[in-house]
């Protein structure tokens, strides 16, 4: 857990520095920006911010893992849907020179 806290502390400090220097507008916003730009967060201590970050990080990972597991299970249980999905993915990929995210 100390590693999470160290990483969170470092990321939050970097984002605070970017906000002060006006560099935050040069990249996409994310959870840290949303927390730091929230007017209610001004009352948060550094530990409160770190705890929020860790909560979202762990909860997001857990939710994503469960979603992927259920998707794979349901696709396995419904091969007709799996074939449709595969065809759609193949059609999309073949129409692109490069896949960007």
Helices and strands as residue ranges (DSSP letters): H 2-21, G 24-26, H 31-37, G 39-43, H 46-77, H 79-94
